[in-house]
Amino acid sequence: MLEGLLKKIFGDPNEKELKEIGVIVDKINALEKDMVGLSSANLAAKTADFKVRLSKGETLDDILPEAFAVVREAAKRVLGMRHFDVQLIGGCVLHRGKIAEMRTGEGKTLVATLPAYLNALTGKGVHVVTVNEYLARRDSEDMGRVFKFLGLSVGLIAHALDYPDRKAAYAADITYGTNNEFGFDYLRDNMVVDEDQMVQRPLNYCIVDEVDSILIDEARTPLIISGPGEKSTDLYKVLAQVVAKMDEGEDYTVDEKLKTVAPTEIGIAKAEKMLGIENMYDTEHGVDFSHQLMCALKAKAIMHRDKDYVVKDGEVIIVDEFTGRLMFGRRFSEGLHQAIEAKEGVKVERESQTLATITFQNYFRMYEKLSGMTGTAKTEEQEFQKIYGLDVVVIPTNKPMVRIDYPDVILKTKRAKYKAAVNEIEECHKSGRPVLVGTTSIAQSEELSAMLKRRGIPHNVLNAKYHEKEAEIISGAGQYGAVTIATNMAGRGTDIVLGEGVPELGGLHIIGTERHESRRIDNQLRGRCARQGDPGSSKFFLSLEDDLMRLFGSDNISSIMDKLGMEEDEPIEHKLVTRSIESAQKKVEARNFAIRKQVLEYDDVMNQQREVIYAQRKKILQQANLRDTIMDMIHKVVDRTMAMYAPPEVYSEDWDLQALIAYAEEFYAPADLLQIDYLQNLSREELEEYLHKVADEHYAEREDAITPELMRELENLVMLKVVDNHWMEHLDSMDLLREGVGLRAYGQKDPLVEYKFEAYDMFQAMIDAIQDDVVRYIYRVNVVAQPKVENRLENASTNNPGEGDDIKKQPLVKGETTGRNDLCPCGSGKKYKNCCGQDK
């Protein structure tokens, strides 16, 4: 209501922007005749001309009309495709750093060529992000022909790409790839030990295809690069057997809305008896028993096979809840994946140690300019604005949209719903009209498939189990008599072309068998038909037993229907039910937004720390001489020595000089140089000056002994090793803090505020520890020949693994005395006790 009032007063901002862009489109169209008259060589030469004009002070907006006209003409000659006016509008919206909402079939892939070309003229690089590698490869090849015709280079970031090719792809004017690959390359770039091994340039301009899928649906799961952990997996197997004997209601409770599970006191006692322990929460067990019991219970009660994951070739593979695709290489975090593996009886992989992590929100917010396109974004505009600062502009269709959206058919039970849906499928099939059926889970699609088989109706099934045949199955979904079942039919990136005679039958008919949690996903399913003026229709079959209605709908609907005496097979048409469906979806959308917002709020704290550490790493990599930085660290450690053992508020006779000497010798003083008899006669200022002098002279002696050249290399290596080691430990500590801080709410404290305060203190402690270790190592290490140092990335895995980068050979850092918690002198980056010192 308020929105409508504001539009009346100030006008519709969407219409205002379209009107403004319409003037630019007129300018582009006016240039078309000139472009048609150019030879191919002269058309391609426009690229060099634009670059010269930009170097002389013109802006991208100044040359936009002519540049878009050039791309349109190039696409006509190379692809046989001419941009429609609405596609020019979409291109302008993307160039302005906004989201273009364009219906399915309006040619978003071609639209992206316009702003990609224009922004690539700056030479700073353009990234075009897609949801899967198939689309990235297809678009880089097809649209790449236009860019290459105009003299621009095109790169593709693929999963199996080696380092030289990956770096070359990022150096291209326009680079295509998936969101996972771009994100992981950013993290890997901040793990290398030589600047030459970094592949990405500064993040300039990004166009995200299926922007709602990438920036919203996948935003709840952070990207993580991990290394092998140390914990045994035996307890997961034991607890899988324990929870198999536990009963819901008596031994544990489940909240399906929040997707949480909690053991009861009876259940805990039963588990302790089966485990043969008195108290699983006793400190002698750490957090393993209680935490892994929760994981085992969640694996049993919340995570369902063929819905949340599949088991394929002895592996548990996550199913994307929004697209239905298999997420190869991705793993549930915090032990849940291991619990599911134990439940399913497959090999339980070891828990991993986090080496680097970032959320998609914080990765994509680093781009100088961000834009996106999708068929469904308006319903999530508030989230796009709050999180990314992105406005949504709805682009009109090229031809009028003539799809018929029939009212929902609502029945009392799932059995009646499936029967009604199959009846409709059979009726359409008899007439030859193609049908695309959308389901929300693999189990649902297979149940429907079994019913169609019993009726002798031939059909194709597209779900995570038949992932490889995706493009082939979808491309044929519009042919005469075709029946296709698809799980979570989001933007698959493949056009459904209607077969001969199909338009006369009414076009493709869409059937939904359940409302999704998000209205946007329902709209994506509907959008698969009626493209570019084609006929089409959609209808949803629902039941009061559907999860959405059961968990979030009105509790009294079913009882009202019973009182009305309605039969199971009788469709329900009632405003109460319709309102309940819409209300349920809004509730879930609000809950999911809150979850994503919370993930971001916590990661924002981490992101500030990440930026400091990564900036420090980059400085180390780029700076040939770190001597001043090291000396500054040494002086800070000396100052801490004074603060701990000779504080200014304490009388000199009460100073702990014995401890001061031990501390100084551990870090920066030669053994046996400092003597109590001498130190106790010094004033505080003299003592502090003396310690600084000792540290400086000792450092100069070491530098002379191993040569300044090797000292500079040693400084870089020690700094990187120590920073990386402490950062990895800090990530684990932050994970533990994040897990436990929620309990502060019981003490009437805001967990987020508590997290921020403690995270700050932990970060400051880490910085001090980094300085301590750098100083300790720089005075204590020896340098010997080392043919090869282990690359941490070789043993690292991602939740979408990529290739490890080759790391430049480095000298071996060998300690005179290596503590069990110190970095291993072999150069692995691990603690000594977990590496060469395991058997000592």
C-alpha positions in Angstrom: 0.0 0.0 0.0 2.8 2.4 1.0 4.7 1.4 -2.1 1.7 2.2 -4.3 1.3 5.6 -2.6 5.0 6.5 -3.2 4.7 5.6 -6.9 1.8 7.9 -7.2 3.7 10.8 -5.7 7.2 10.2 -7.2 6.4 7.9 -10.1 7.5 4.3 -10.7 11.3 4.3 -10.5 11.4 1.3 -12.9 9.4 3.1 -15.6 11.5 6.2 -15.0 14.8 4.3 -15.6 13.3 2.5 -18.7 12.3 5.9 -20.1 15.8 7.3 -19.5 17.5 4.3 -21.2 15.0 4.5 -24.1 16.7 7.8 -25.2 20.1 5.9 -25.3 18.5 3.1 -27.3 17.3 5.6 -29.9 20.9 6.8 -30.3 22.1 3.2 -30.7 19.4 2.6 -33.4 20.3 5.8 -35.2 23.9 4.5 -35.6 22.9 1.1 -37.1 22.9 2.3 -40.7 26.5 3.6 -40.3 27.6 0.3 -38.8 26.0 -1.7 -41.6 28.1 0.2 -44.1 31.4 -0.6 -42.5 33.7 -3.4 -43.7 34.5 -6.1 -41.2 38.0 -4.7 -40.8 36.7 -1.2 -40.2 34.1 -2.5 -37.7 36.8 -4.4 -35.8 39.0 -1.3 -35.8 36.5 0.5 -33.7 37.9 -1.3 -30.7 41.3 0.5 -31.0 39.5 3.8 -31.7 37.4 3.5 -28.5 40.5 2.8 -26.4 42.2 5.9 -27.8 39.2 8.0 -27.0 39.1 6.6 -23.5 42.7 7.5 -23.0 42.0 11.0 -24.0 39.4 11.5 -21.4 36.1 10.2 -22.7 34.1 8.0 -20.4 32.4 4.7 -21.0 29.1 6.4 -20.9 30.2 8.8 -23.6 31.1 5.9 -26.0 28.2 3.6 -24.9 25.8 4.2 -27.8 28.5 3.6 -30.5 30.0 0.7 -28.7 26.7 -1.1 -28.3 26.0 -0.4 -32.0 29.3 -2.0 -32.9 28.5 -5.1 -30.8 25.1 -5.4 -32.3 26.5 -5.3 -35.9 29.3 -7.8 -35.0 26.8 -10.2 -33.5 24.7 -10.0 -36.7 27.8 -10.9 -38.8 29.3 -13.5 -36.6 26.3 -15.2 -34.9 23.4 -14.2 -37.2 21.8 -12.7 -34.1 20.7 -9.0 -33.8 20.1 -7.5 -30.4 16.4 -6.5 -29.9 15.8 -3.1 -28.3 14.9 -4.7 -25.0 18.2 -6.4 -25.0 19.9 -3.1 -25.5 18.0 -1.8 -22.5 19.2 -4.9 -20.5 22.8 -4.1 -21.5 22.5 -0.5 -20.3 21.1 -1.7 -16.9 24.0 -4.1 -16.5 26.5 -1.4 -17.4 25.0 0.8 -14.7 25.8 -1.9 -12.1 22.2 -3.1 -11.5 20.2 -6.3 -12.0 18.3 -6.8 -15.2 15.2 -9.0 -14.7 14.5 -10.5 -18.1 12.1 -13.4 -18.6 13.4 -16.8 -19.7 14.0 -16.9 -23.4 14.7 -13.2 -23.8 18.4 -13.8 -24.7 20.3 -12.8 -21.5 23.5 -14.5 -22.8 23.5 -12.2 -25.8 22.6 -9.2 -23.6 25.8 -9.7 -21.6 28.0 -9.1 -24.7 27.1 -5.4 -24.7 28.4 -4.3 -21.2 31.1 -6.9 -21.3 32.6 -5.4 -24.5 32.2 -1.8 -23.3 33.8 -2.4 -19.9 36.6 -4.5 -21.3 37.8 -1.5 -23.3 39.4 -0.2 -20.1 41.8 -3.1 -20.1 41.0 -3.9 -16.4 39.2 -7.2 -17.2 35.6 -8.3 -17.1 34.3 -11.5 -15.4 31.1 -13.2 -16.6 30.0 -15.7 -13.9 27.7 -18.6 -14.7 26.1 -21.3 -12.5 27.9 -24.3 -14.0 31.0 -25.1 -16.2 28.9 -26.3 -19.1 27.3 -22.8 -19.5 30.7 -21.0 -19.0 32.3 -23.1 -21.7 29.3 -22.7 -24.1 29.1 -19.0 -23.6 32.8 -18.4 -23.8 32.9 -20.2 -27.2 29.7 -18.8 -28.7 29.8 -15.2 -27.4 33.5 -15.3 -27.5 33.4 -15.3 -31.3 31.9 -11.8 -31.2 34.6 -10.5 -28.9 37.4 -12.1 -30.9 36.0 -10.6 -34.1 36.3 -7.2 -32.4 39.8 -7.8 -31.3 39.3 -8.7 -27.7 40.7 -11.8 -25.9 38.5 -14.3 -24.1 39.4 -16.6 -21.3 37.6 -19.6 -19.6 38.2 -20.7 -16.0 37.5 -24.4 -15.9 37.9 -26.8 -13.0 40.8 -28.8 -14.5 42.8 -25.8 -15.8 46.5 -25.8 -14.9 48.3 -22.7 -13.5 49.7 -21.2 -16.7 46.4 -21.5 -18.6 44.4 -20.2 -15.5 46.6 -17.2 -15.3 46.3 -16.6 -19.0 42.5 -16.8 -18.8 42.4 -14.2 -16.1 44.7 -11.9 -18.2 42.1 -12.0 -21.0 39.9 -9.0 -21.6 36.8 -11.0 -20.8 36.8 -14.1 -18.6 34.0 -16.7 -18.2 33.8 -19.1 -15.3 31.7 -20.3 -12.4 31.2 -18.6 -9.1 33.0 -21.4 -7.3 36.1 -21.2 -9.5 36.4 -17.4 -9.2 36.0 -17.5 -5.4 38.4 -20.4 -4.9 41.0 -18.7 -7.1 40.8 -15.7 -4.9 41.4 -17.8 -1.8 44.3 -19.7 -3.4 45.9 -16.5 -4.5 46.1 -15.6 -0.9 47.8 -18.8 0.0 50.7 -18.7 -2.5 54.3 -18.1 -1.4 55.4 -16.1 -4.5 53.5 -13.2 -6.1 54.1 -14.7 -9.6 51.8 -17.6 -8.6 48.8 -15.4 -8.2 46.3 -15.7 -11.1 43.7 -13.0 -10.6 44.0 -9.4 -11.3 42.2 -6.7 -9.2 38.5 -7.4 -9.3 37.0 -4.8 -11.7 33.6 -5.6 -13.3 31.5 -8.6 -12.9 28.3 -9.8 -14.7 26.5 -12.6 -12.8 24.2 -14.8 -14.8 21.4 -16.3 -12.8 22.3 -13.7 -10.2 19.6 -14.8 -7.7 20.9 -18.4 -7.7 24.5 -17.3 -7.1 24.1 -14.3 -4.8 21.1 -15.5 -2.8 20.6 -19.3 -3.0 24.2 -20.2 -2.6 25.0 -17.5 -0.1 24.3 -19.6 2.9 27.3 -21.9 2.2 30.8 -20.3 2.4 33.6 -21.3 0.2 36.2 -23.3 2.2 39.7 -24.6 1.2 40.7 -27.2 3.7 43.6 -29.5 4.5 43.7 -33.0 6.1 42.7 -33.0 9.8 44.0 -35.2 12.6 40.9 -36.6 14.3 39.9 -40.2 14.0 36.6 -41.1 12.3 35.8 -44.1 14.5 33.5 -42.2 16.8 31.2 -41.2 13.9 30.7 -44.9 13.0 30.0 -45.8 16.7 27.5 -42.9 17.1 25.7 -43.8 13.8 24.9 -47.2 15.4 23.9 -45.5 18.7 21.4 -43.1 17.1 19.9 -45.8 14.9 18.5 -47.3 18.2 17.1 -44.0 19.4 13.5 -43.0 18.9 12.1 -39.6 18.0 10.0 -38.0 20.7 11.4 -40.1 23.5 15.2 -39.8 22.9 15.3 -36.7 20.8 13.1 -33.9 19.4 13.0 -32.5 15.9 12.1 -29.0 14.7 11.5 -29.4 11.0 10.9 -25.6 10.5 14.3 -24.7 11.8 15.9 -28.0 10.7 17.3 -28.6 14.2 17.4 -31.7 16.5 18.1 -32.0 20.2 18.6 -35.0 22.4 16.4 -35.4 25.5 17.7 -36.3 28.9 16.5 -39.9 28.3 18.3 -40.0 25.0 21.5 -38.7 26.5 21.4 -41.3 29.2 20.7 -44.0 26.6 23.6 -42.9 24.5 26.0 -42.7 27.5 25.0 -46.3 28.5 25.6 -47.6 24.9 28.9 -45.7 24.8 30.0 -47.0 28.2 30.7 -43.5 29.6 29.3 -41.7 32.7 29.0 -38.2 31.3 29.5 -37.3 27.6 29.8 -33.6 28.6 32.7 -34.2 30.9 35.8 -32.2 30.0 37.8 -35.3 29.6 35.9 -36.0 26.4 36.4 -32.5 25.0 33.5 -31.6 22.7 33.7 -34.7 20.6 31.0 -36.9 22.1 28.3 -34.2 22.5 29.1 -32.5 19.1 29.3 -35.7 17.1 26.1 -37.0 18.8 24.3 -33.9 17.5 25.7 -34.5 14.0 24.6 -38.1 14.1 21.1 -37.2 15.2 20.9 -34.5 12.5 22.1 -37.0 9.8 19.4 -39.4 10.9 16.4 -37.1 11.4 17.0 -34.0 9.2 19.2 -35.1 6.3 17.3 -37.3 3.8 18.9 -39.5 1.1 17.8 -38.5 -2.5 16.6 -35.2 -1.3 19.5 -33.5 0.6 22.2 -35.8 -0.8 22.7 -38.9 -3.0 25.1 -41.8 -2.6 27.1 -42.4 -5.8 30.1 -44.6 -6.3 30.5 -45.0 -2.5 30.5 -41.2 -1.9 27.9 -38.9 -0.3 27.3 -36.0 -2.7 25.3 -33.0 -1.7 22.2 -32.1 -3.8 21.7 -28.3 -4.3 18.3 -27.6 -2.8 17.6 -24.9 -5.3 18.7 -26.3 -8.6 18.7 -30.1 -7.9 22.3 -30.4 -9.2 24.9 -32.5 -7.6 27.5 -30.4 -5.8 30.6 -32.5 -6.5 33.4 -31.8 -4.0 31.3 -29.8 -1.6 30.9 -31.2 1.9 28.6 -30.3 4.8 30.7 -28.7 7.5 31.3 -29.2 11.2 31.2 -33.0 11.0 27.8 -33.4 9.5 29.2 -34.9 6.3 31.1 -37.5 8.2 27.9 -38.3 10.2 26.0 -38.9 7.0 28.8 -41.1 5.6 28.7 -43.2 8.8 24.9 -43.4 8.5 25.1 -44.6 4.9 27.9 -47.1 5.6 30.4 -45.6 3.1 34.0 -44.6 3.9 34.1 -41.8 6.5 36.6 -39.2 5.4 38.6 -37.4 8.0 37.5 -34.0 9.3 39.5 -31.2 7.6 41.3 -28.1 8.9 40.1 -24.9 7.3 43.0 -23.2 5.4 41.0 -20.3 3.9 37.3 -19.4 3.7 35.0 -16.6 2.4 31.3 -16.2 1.7 30.0 -15.4 -1.8 28.6 -12.1 -0.4 32.0 -10.8 0.7 33.7 -12.1 -2.4 31.4 -10.4 -4.9 31.2 -7.2 -2.9 34.9 -6.8 -3.6 34.3 -6.0 -7.3 34.6 -2.4 -8.3 31.3 -2.8 -10.2 28.8 -5.6 -9.9 25.8 -6.4 -12.0 23.6 -9.4 -12.7 20.7 -10.8 -14.8 18.0 -13.4 -14.1 14.4 -14.1 -14.9 13.4 -13.7 -11.2 14.8 -11.1 -9.0 12.1 -8.6 -8.1 10.8 -10.6 -5.2 14.3 -10.5 -3.6 15.0 -6.9 -4.4 15.2 -5.9 -0.7 17.9 -8.5 -0.1 19.9 -7.4 -3.2 19.8 -3.8 -2.1 20.7 -4.4 1.6 23.5 -6.9 1.0 25.0 -5.9 -2.4 23.6 -2.4 -3.0 22.0 -3.7 -6.2 18.7 -2.3 -7.6 16.5 -4.5 -9.8 15.2 -3.2 -13.1 12.4 -5.2 -14.8 13.0 -5.3 -18.6 9.9 -5.6 -20.8 9.6 -8.6 -23.1 10.4 -8.4 -26.8 7.0 -9.9 -27.6 3.9 -10.0 -25.5 3.9 -12.8 -22.9 0.8 -15.0 -23.6 1.3 -17.7 -20.9 -1.8 -18.9 -19.1 -1.2 -19.4 -15.4 -4.1 -21.6 -14.1 -5.3 -21.5 -10.5 -3.7 -23.9 -8.1 -5.4 -27.3 -7.7 -5.3 -28.1 -4.0 -6.2 -31.5 -2.6 -6.2 -33.0 0.9 -3.6 -35.7 0.5 -0.4 -36.2 -1.5 -1.8 -39.4 -2.9 -4.7 -37.5 -4.4 -2.4 -34.7 -5.6 -0.2 -37.1 -7.6 -3.1 -38.9 -9.0 -4.6 -35.6 -10.3 -1.3 -34.5 -11.7 -0.8 -37.8 -13.5 -4.3 -37.6 -14.9 -3.5 -34.2 -16.4 -0.2 -35.4 -17.8 -2.0 -38.3 -19.5 -4.6 -36.0 -21.0 -1.9 -33.7 -22.5 0.2 -36.7 -23.7 -2.8 -38.2 -25.6 -3.2 -34.9 -27.5 0.6 -34.7 -28.2 1.1 -31.6 -26.1 4.5 -31.6 -24.3 4.6 -31.4 -20.5 7.3 -30.3 -18.2 6.7 -31.5 -14.6 8.6 -29.8 -11.7 9.3 -31.6 -8.5 11.1 -30.5 -5.3 13.0 -33.7 -4.6 14.5 -36.8 -6.3 12.2 -39.1 -4.3 9.2 -37.2 -5.5 10.3 -37.3 -9.1 10.9 -41.1 -8.9 7.5 -41.7 -7.3 5.9 -39.7 -10.1 7.9 -41.6 -12.7 6.8 -44.9 -11.3 3.1 -43.8 -11.6 3.7 -42.8 -15.2 5.3 -46.1 -16.0 2.3 -48.0 -14.7 0.1 -46.0 -17.1 2.5 -46.7 -20.0 3.4 -43.0 -20.5 7.0 -42.6 -21.9 8.9 -39.9 -20.2 12.4 -38.5 -19.3 13.5 -37.8 -15.7 16.0 -35.1 -14.9 17.3 -35.0 -11.4 20.7 -35.2 -9.6 21.0 -38.9 -10.5 20.9 -38.1 -14.3 22.9 -34.9 -14.0 25.0 -35.8 -17.1 22.1 -35.8 -19.5 20.7 -32.4 -18.4 21.1 -30.4 -21.6 20.0 -33.3 -23.8 16.8 -34.0 -21.8 15.8 -30.3 -21.5 16.4 -29.4 -25.2 13.8 -32.0 -26.2 11.2 -31.1 -23.6 9.2 -29.0 -26.1 8.8 -31.7 -28.7 5.5 -33.3 -29.7 4.3 -35.8 -27.0 7.3 -35.2 -24.7 6.9 -35.7 -21.0 9.8 -34.5 -18.8 10.1 -34.6 -15.0 12.7 -32.2 -13.6 13.7 -31.7 -10.0 13.9 -28.0 -8.9 13.7 -26.7 -12.5 15.6 -23.5 -12.1 17.5 -21.7 -14.9 19.1 -24.6 -16.7 20.6 -22.5 -19.4 19.2 -24.6 -22.2 16.4 -23.2 -24.4 13.3 -25.4 -24.8 12.3 -25.1 -28.5 8.7 -26.1 -29.4 8.4 -28.9 -31.9 6.3 -28.9 -35.1 2.6 -28.6 -34.4 3.1 -27.9 -30.7 2.1 -24.2 -30.8 -1.3 -25.1 -32.2 -1.8 -27.5 -29.2 -1.2 -24.7 -26.8 2.6 -24.9 -26.4 4.5 -26.4 -23.5 2.4 -27.1 -20.4 4.1 -26.7 -17.0 3.0 -28.8 -14.0 4.2 -28.1 -10.5 3.8 -30.8 -8.0 4.6 -28.7 -4.9 5.2 -25.1 -4.0 8.8 -24.4 -3.3 9.9 -22.5 -0.2 10.6 -19.5 -2.5 8.1 -17.9 -4.9 11.0 -17.1 -7.1 11.8 -20.8 -7.7 8.1 -21.4 -8.7 8.3 -18.4 -11.1 11.5 -20.0 -12.6 9.6 -23.2 -13.3 6.7 -21.3 -14.9 9.2 -19.3 -17.0 10.4 -22.3 -18.9 7.4 -22.0 -21.2 5.9 -19.2 -23.3 9.2 -17.7 -24.5 9.4 -15.0 -27.2 5.6 -14.9 -27.7 5.2 -18.7 -27.8 2.0 -20.1 -26.2 2.2 -22.0 -23.0 0.5 -22.6 -19.7 1.2 -23.6 -16.1 -0.6 -25.2 -13.2 0.4 -26.3 -9.7 -1.0 -29.3 -7.9 -0.7 -29.1 -4.2 -1.9 -30.9 -1.1 -2.4 -30.0 2.6 0.3 -32.7 3.4 3.0 -30.8 1.5 5.9 -29.8 3.7 5.3 -26.1 3.1 1.7 -26.3 4.2 2.3 -28.8 7.0 5.1 -26.7 8.6 4.2 -23.1 7.8 0.5 -23.1 6.7 -2.4 -22.5 9.0 -2.9 -25.4 11.4 -6.7 -25.4 11.2 -7.1 -25.6 7.4 -7.3 -29.4 7.3 -9.9 -29.5 10.1 -12.0 -26.9 8.2 -11.9 -29.0 5.1 -13.0 -32.1 7.1 -16.0 -30.1 8.5 -16.9 -29.1 5.0 -17.1 -32.8 4.2 -14.8 -32.6 1.2 -13.6 -35.9 -0.4 -9.9 -36.7 -0.8 -10.0 -36.3 -4.6 -12.1 -33.2 -4.6 -10.1 -30.0 -5.4 -10.2 -27.3 -2.8 -10.9 -23.7 -3.9 -10.9 -21.5 -0.9 -9.4 -18.0 -0.2 -8.2 -19.3 3.2 -6.0 -21.9 1.5 -4.7 -19.5 -1.2 -3.8 -17.0 1.5 -2.1 -19.6 3.6 0.1 -20.8 0.7 1.3 -17.2 0.0 1.7 -16.5 3.7 3.8 -19.7 4.2 6.1 -18.8 1.3 6.6 -15.3 2.7 7.4 -16.8 6.1 10.1 -19.1 4.7 11.5 -16.4 2.5 11.9 -14.1 5.5 13.5 -16.9 7.5 16.0 -17.8 4.8 16.8 -14.1 4.4 17.5 -13.9 8.1 19.8 -17.0 7.9 21.8 -15.5 5.0 21.9 -12.1 6.8 23.2 -13.8 9.9 25.9 -15.7 8.0 27.0 -12.4 6.5 27.0 -10.5 9.8 29.3 -13.0 11.3 31.5 -13.2 8.2 31.7 -9.4 8.1 33.7 -9.7 11.4 35.9 -12.3 9.8 36.2 -10.4 6.6 37.7 -7.4 8.3 40.4 -9.7 9.8 40.8 -11.5 6.5 41.4 -8.2 4.7 44.2 -7.3 7.2 45.9 -10.7 6.9 45.6 -10.8 3.1 46.9 -7.3 2.8 49.9 -8.3 5.0 50.5 -11.3 2.8 50.4 -9.2 -0.3 52.9 -6.8 1.2 55.2 -9.6 2.1 55.0 -11.0 -1.5 55.5 -7.6 -3.2 58.1 -6.2 -0.9 61.7 -7.3 -1.6 63.1 -6.0 1.6 61.2 -6.7 4.9 64.0 -5.8 7.2 62.3 -2.7 8.6 59.0 -4.6 9.2 61.0 -7.4 11.0 62.9 -4.8 13.1 59.6 -3.2 14.1 58.3 -6.6 15.2 61.5 -7.2 17.2 61.2 -3.8 19.0 57.5 -4.6 19.9 58.6 -7.9 21.4 61.3 -6.1 23.4 58.7 -3.6 24.6 56.4 -6.5 25.6 59.4 -8.0 27.5 59.7 -4.8 29.5 55.9 -4.6 30.1 55.8 -8.2 31.4 58.9 -8.4 33.6 59.8 -4.7 34.4 56.6 -2.8 34.3 56.9 1.0 35.0 54.6 0.9 38.0 56.7 -1.7 39.8 59.9 -0.9 41.8 63.1 -2.1 40.2 63.9 -4.4 43.1 60.7 -6.2 42.3 61.4 -6.8 38.6 61.6 -10.5 37.6 64.9 -10.2 35.9 65.5 -14.0 35.8 62.3 -14.5 33.8 63.2 -11.4 31.6 66.5 -13.0 30.7 64.8 -16.4 29.9 62.2 -14.6 27.7 64.7 -12.5 25.9 67.0 -15.5 25.2 64.0 -17.4 23.8 63.3 -14.7 21.3 66.1 -12.3 20.5 69.1 -12.4 22.8 72.1 -14.6 22.5 72.5 -17.3 25.2 74.4 -16.3 28.3 74.9 -12.6 27.2 72.4 -11.1 29.6 73.5 -11.2 33.3 71.4 -10.3 36.3 74.3 -8.5 38.0 74.6 -6.1 35.1 70.9 -5.6 34.5 69.9 -4.9 38.1 72.1 -1.8 38.1 70.2 -0.2 35.1 67.3 2.2 35.3 64.2 1.1 33.4 65.0 3.4 30.4 68.6 2.1 30.3 67.4 -1.5 30.5 65.0 -1.0 27.7 67.6 0.7 25.6 70.1 -2.1 26.3 67.6 -4.8 25.3 66.9 -3.0 22.0 70.7 -2.7 21.4 71.2 -6.4 22.1 68.4 -7.4 19.7 69.7 -5.1 16.9 73.3 -6.2 17.2 72.3 -9.9 17.3 70.2 -9.4 14.1 73.1 -7.7 12.4 75.4 -10.5 13.3 73.0 -13.1 11.8 72.7 -11.1 8.7 76.4 -10.9 8.2 76.7 -14.6 8.9 74.2 -15.8 6.2 74.6 -12.8 3.8 72.0 -10.0 3.4 70.6 -11.7 0.2 69.7 -14.9 2.0 68.5 -12.9 5.0 65.9 -11.1 2.8 64.7 -14.3 1.4 64.5 -15.8 4.9 62.5 -12.9 6.2 59.9 -13.4 3.5 59.7 -17.1 4.0 59.4 -16.9 7.8 56.8 -14.2 7.7 54.6 -16.1 5.3 54.9 -19.4 7.2 54.2 -17.8 10.5 51.3 -15.7 9.2 49.7 -18.6 7.4 50.1 -21.0 10.4 48.5 -18.6 12.9 45.8 -17.6 10.5 44.8 -21.3 10.0 44.7 -21.8 13.8 42.7 -18.6 14.1 40.1 -19.8 11.6 39.6 -23.0 13.7 39.3 -20.9 16.9 36.8 -18.6 15.2 34.7 -21.7 14.1 34.6 -22.9 17.7 33.7 -19.4 18.9 30.9 -19.2 16.4 29.5 -22.6 17.5 29.5 -21.7 21.2 28.6 -18.1 21.2 24.9 -18.7 20.6 24.6 -20.0 24.2 25.3 -16.4 25.4 21.7 -15.6 24.5 20.6 -17.6 27.5 22.4 -15.0 29.6 20.5 -12.2 27.9 23.5 -11.2 25.8 23.5 -10.6 22.1 25.6 -13.4 20.6 26.7 -11.3 17.6 28.0 -8.5 19.9 29.8 -11.1 22.1 31.3 -12.6 18.9 32.6 -9.2 17.8 34.3 -8.5 21.1 35.8 -11.9 21.5 36.9 -12.0 17.8 38.7 -8.7 18.2 40.5 -9.9 21.3 41.5 -13.2 19.6 42.7 -11.3 16.5 44.9 -9.0 18.6 46.3 -12.0 20.4 47.0 -13.6 17.1 48.9 -10.5 15.9 51.0 -10.6 19.0 51.6 -14.3 18.6 52.7 -13.7 14.9 55.2 -11.1 16.0 56.5 -13.4 18.7 57.0 -16.4 16.4 58.5 -14.3 13.6 61.1 -12.9 16.0 61.8 -16.3 17.6 62.3 -18.0 14.2 64.3 -15.2 12.5 66.9 -15.4 15.3 66.9 -19.2 15.6 66.7 -20.8 12.1 69.5 -22.0 10.0 69.4 -22.1 6.2 70.4 -25.3 4.3 69.8 -26.5 0.8 66.3 -27.7 0.1 65.3 -29.2 -3.3 61.5 -28.8 -2.9 59.2 -27.5 -0.3 55.7 -29.0 0.1 53.0 -26.9 -1.5 50.1 -26.6 1.1 47.7 -26.4 -1.8 48.7 -29.9 -3.1 47.1 -31.5 0.0 44.3 -28.9 0.3 40.8 -29.5 -0.9 37.9 -27.2 -1.6 34.2 -27.6 -1.4 34.6 -27.5 -5.2 38.2 -28.7 -5.6 40.5 -27.0 -8.0 44.1 -27.7 -9.1 46.9 -26.8 -6.7 49.4 -24.2 -7.9 53.1 -25.0 -8.2 55.0 -23.1 -5.6 58.5 -21.6 -6.1 61.3 -23.6 -4.4 62.4 -22.1 -1.1 65.3 -22.6 1.3 64.6 -25.0 4.2 64.0 -23.3 7.5 65.7 -25.5 10.1 65.4 -24.7 13.8 68.2 -25.1 16.3 65.6 -26.4 18.7 62.1 -27.2 17.6 59.2 -27.3 20.0 56.3 -29.7 19.4 53.9 -26.8 18.8 56.4 -24.9 16.6 56.3 -24.9 12.8 58.0 -28.0 11.4 61.4 -27.2 10.0 60.7 -29.2 6.9 58.7 -26.2 5.5 55.3 -28.0 5.4 53.5 -25.3 7.3 52.3 -27.9 9.9 53.1 -28.1 13.5 56.2 -30.2 14.3 54.2 -32.7 16.3 51.9 -33.3 13.4 54.7 -33.6 10.8 58.3 -34.8 11.2 57.9 -35.0 15.0 54.9 -37.4 15.0 57.0 -40.3 16.2 59.1 -38.4 18.6 
